[in-house]
Amino acid sequence: MIDLLGRSVGTIEEVIKHNTLIPLASRFIRPEDTESIVSHFIEGPRGGLASKVGMAGQASGWAKHRLLRCIKCLKEDIGSCGRPFWRRDHLLPGILFCGKHQMPLHIPCETCLNYSRFRDRTLHAGHHCGCGLKPVPEALQLTAEQSEVEIELARVTSLLLDPSYMPTLDFQRVAKETSNAASEIGLLEGGILRHAISREYLSDSPFSSPLRRTGFLDFSQFAFGEVIRGDTTLRHPIPAIAMLIALAGSWKKMEERSNAPSDAEAKAAKANNVQQVIAPAFVLERSADRIAEDIARYTELRVSRPELNHSQLRRRFGNAAQRYLTVERLLAAGVDVATTSNRTKDASDARIVEELIAHIEQRSLHLRATQYPHRITTFSLMSTFRRPNLFHQAAMLKRLIRAYETLQQHVENTAAWRERIAATGITTIAKPRGKKR
């Protein structure tokens, strides 16, 4: 078909470069997989294509191929035939927004979406049966913050479709930058993954939404660790880009990394740093700029995670950074050091009190509604709570006074128990439960 169209579309190489998603996909997969995808394109699709592009196995099911379009692009992208053409940016499975116009992509009715059956409806991007176009439902369910994240993903994927943009960002570079960024923020220590901290860090990231949507946060411990360590990469562009931004902090920082000196130049620069001895090991002295970056990141975490104390925040950094993030250094830099404040403790207590009161009241109603034959005691009310022995701690009695008062109100004495049983019509009163001898 390409040969028949000739000059209208150019050579096969030009079509692949300018009219397919292959330039984007090839950045996140091995060269041999790119060659396989190209053969699928030239010779026709065969089995195994989904696994090549990251839409099989653990990563399957979260996205599907749909003919999406931006209603503003339809007015701007007019071909020589006078009709709007399809933008490949909008055909990436899983994409929800137009990065250019920062608005949700649109779809027609279900019948029009079945392009394998109604091929005439793919003649141009504006063609449909008269049903009109509406935003994709997933985009309408997002919060404003989640929408901003999806818009940024759409913007970056559009940039990466251009082979001349960040030309060094390929499979190996993506894996390396993932590992380097994870090491810098303390998720990797000597090549060993701090698994719980890593999952918590990514779950707290603004880009946790696409990582969760694409299923990455549910990966097995082994597969999760392989990606963070840089042993492999996420094959689909959306979770791969979300991962890079979550670890690096922003796409702008990824661009700066791409323009950073080569490994040889970086090693030469490190060799000039002053070394100091800590324990029996030698470590590189941290530069003033790097210390300032660590302090700035500590300050950001302090604001975003006020419930964490100083020790908990320091654990989110690597060993080298932890040695510098002392209370004295932070105070000298004018940073509000995170401590376990009374305000934080009060907020935590308030949450437990509300949870306890709701549980006690619901449990009491349930026992009465099911005609519980025994006396309603502290044990029967608290045994199904996530911390059944909470009131065994004397300190908690003082901190959770309102919840304890609610508990006492719902505990039955013997007279109240007999009265309740009599009202239910039960003729035989159950013997009070006692310890077995």
Secondary structure, 3 states (H helix, E strand, C coil): CHHHHHHHCCCHHHHHHHHCCHHHHCCCCCHHHHHHHHHHHHHCCCCCHHHHCCCCHHHCCCCCCCCCECCCHHHHCECCCCCECCCHHHHCCCCCEECCCCEECEECCHHHHCCCCCHHHHCCCCCCCCCCCEECHHHHCCCHHHHHHHHHHHHHHHHHCCCCCCCCCCHHHHHHHHHHHHHHCCCEECCEECHHHHHHHHHHCCCHHHHHHCCHHHCCHHHHHHHHHCCCCCCCHHHHHHHHHHHHCCHHHHHHHHCCCCHHHHHHHHHCCCEEEECCEEEECCCHHHHHHHHHHHHHHHHHCCCCCHHHHHCCCCHHHHHHCCHHHHHHCCCCCCCCCHHHHHHHHHHHHHHHHHHHHHHHHHHHHCCCCCCCCHHHHHCCCCCCCHHHCHHHHHHCHHHHHHHHHHCCCHHHHHHHHHHHCCCCCCCCCCCCC
